[in-house]
Amino acid sequence: MQSIFPFLVWFRFVNRETLRADLLSGLTGAVIVLPQGVAFATIAGLPPEYGLYTAMVTPIIAALFGSSYHLISGPTTAISIVVFSAISRHADPGSPEFVSMALTLTFLAGVYQLAFGLARLGSLVNFVSHTVVIGFTAGAAILIATSQMKHVLGIEIPKGESFMHTWYDIYIDFASIQIPILAVAVVTLATAILSKKLLPKLPNLLIALVVGGVAALLLGGEQRGITFVGEIPAHLPPLSAPTFNIETIKMLAPEAFAVALLGSIEAVSISRAIATKSNQRIDSSQEFIGQGLSNIGGSFFSSYAGSGSFTRSGINYSAGARTPLSAIFAAMFLALIVLLVAPLTAYLPVAAMGGVILVVAYNLIDMHHIMHVLRHSKTETAILLTTFFATLFLELDFAIYLGVLLSLVLFLAKTSTPAIPTLAPDHDDETGAMTLTEIDQKPLKQCPQLKIIRIDMSIYFGSINHIMNRIQRISENEQIHNILIIGDGINLIDLSAAEALASENRRLAKLGGGLYFAALKPAVYEFIARSTLVMQMGNDHFFDSKKKAIRSIYKRLDREICATCDQLVFDECKMR
């Protein structure tokens, strides 16, 4: 029951103290998400109220069925821009058709995420570099900022313009900038930045919107060409229904998969980041389920695709949240606030929204991590730049796929070419104890008949060719046909690798040697025993300790060579 209803686990820990902490955290979260919800819906091409509906519905379901105690789900910048990109090619932003498709996209994304979770695919997030998310969000931030230029500058830009075309249009029409509109945006932007620095505990975006609204009225409002968002309906999320038309589903299914993938990666990454501070263990697959159910449920309550929010989740933790009830309280407080203040949005300038969205976009760019990647890793830099430029110049869903694919390719490339250091006996001068040390670390004598190597990664279909080449080079170039593999760092040997190892042992046996393993993990040995590798090679090729392996293999070495050898590498050599 607990795996189906995870809230049964944490609900037992709810008491008066946790309720008080969660209530205060929830109130803080509700105030913060109010301007964000409106801004994110605008980015997604939806009426502003849909961002608020999403912030009311998805956090509750995600909190009940997820695994994180502090994750706050809801509308996010990255998901919003993917939603806009996916649907704007099929319908005009803000139109009823656009809204209907957004709900269908949300439902499909939720189905994908639920399927991921039920299939226990949460661990696959480990194979996707966080750099993909960093690169995508940085690119998305620039796209978001670009999309708001028409609202900030007051310039007419045709719908559906690409990134480069938009900036070209701005360049051509730069002389037609509307100064009052620009002034409102600049005042809002400056207020958001200053209030963040001077009043860090207060909701800076909300303050900025209020100041921007006052500035618009002082500058003449609609008489000076300043447009307003309009009044948001003062009611709870109404019932809705995705479109289950086959053609619509076929059309949106690929984009929904991209939304599901990005949302899942985003939610799990944020959950894990906060869990490192809270010492909580995160179940990635359960988090997929929570996100999936929240999007499925949200699509029937006028909500578009949501995911975990790093900002709101971080604030939730910092505010002292103890259980997922804080997310539920935040949604409830938001609903109450919307009922009270919704009419005031009639005085909210579009230019002020543009200024706030520019701040949101800027905060998306993680310069610290970007500079760290650029300085320290060429492979991660390749992932970062590829994802970043793909986001700017290609379709957003393809950019996500490309980043994830490149991440996986580079991961496989790394695991397929494991380091295989050569080891040699190293005797302690005081105790006489023998250890195996890498010869790159210390110049040590080596046996001319027995090569000792270590493999610290799994031996599987992707890495076996690299490993076989290394063994064959030892055999052919150094004329050493007895090879001992130290296997305490090997986590897996798959069937194709087992077959290749058995074949290589037969080749070495014809040359008077053999392939040997020492210190394999019990689970690895059990698998290769079931796969008949042990039977093919013989039990005498597998040892539970390095000393036993060397002692046994030493007896099989060519005595004539040993008689003339002056290396005296092993203890057995000194006893002859």
Secondary structure, 3 states (H helix, E strand, C coil): CCCCCCHHHHHHHCCHHHHHHHHHHHHHHHHHHHHHHHHHHHHHCCCCHHHHHHHHHHHHHHHHHCCCCCCCEECCHHHHHHHHHHHHCCCCCCCHHHHHHHHHHHHHHHHHHHHHHHCCCHHHHHHCCHHHHHHHHHHHHHHHHHHCHHHHHCCCCCCCCCHHHHHHHHHHCHHHCCHHHHHHHHHHHHHHHHHHHHCCCCCHHHHHHHHHHHHHHHCCHHHHCCCECCCCCCCCCCCCCCCCCHHHHHHHHHHHHHHHHHHHHHHHHHHHHHHHHHCCCCCHHHHHHHHHHHHHHHCCCCCCCCEECHHHHHHHHHCCCCCCHHHHHHHHHHHHHHHHHHHHHHHCEHHHHHHHHHHHHHHHCCHHHHHHHHHHCHHHHHHHHHHHHHHHHCCHHHHHHHHHHHHHHHHHHHHHCCCCCEEEEEECCCCCCEEEEECCCCCCCCCCCEEEEECCCCECCCCHHHHHHHHHHHHHHCCCCEEEEECCCCCCECHHHHHHHHHHHHHHHHCCCEEEEECCCHHHHHHHHHCCHHHHHCHHHEECCHHHHHHHHHCCCCHHHHHHCCCCCCHHHHCC
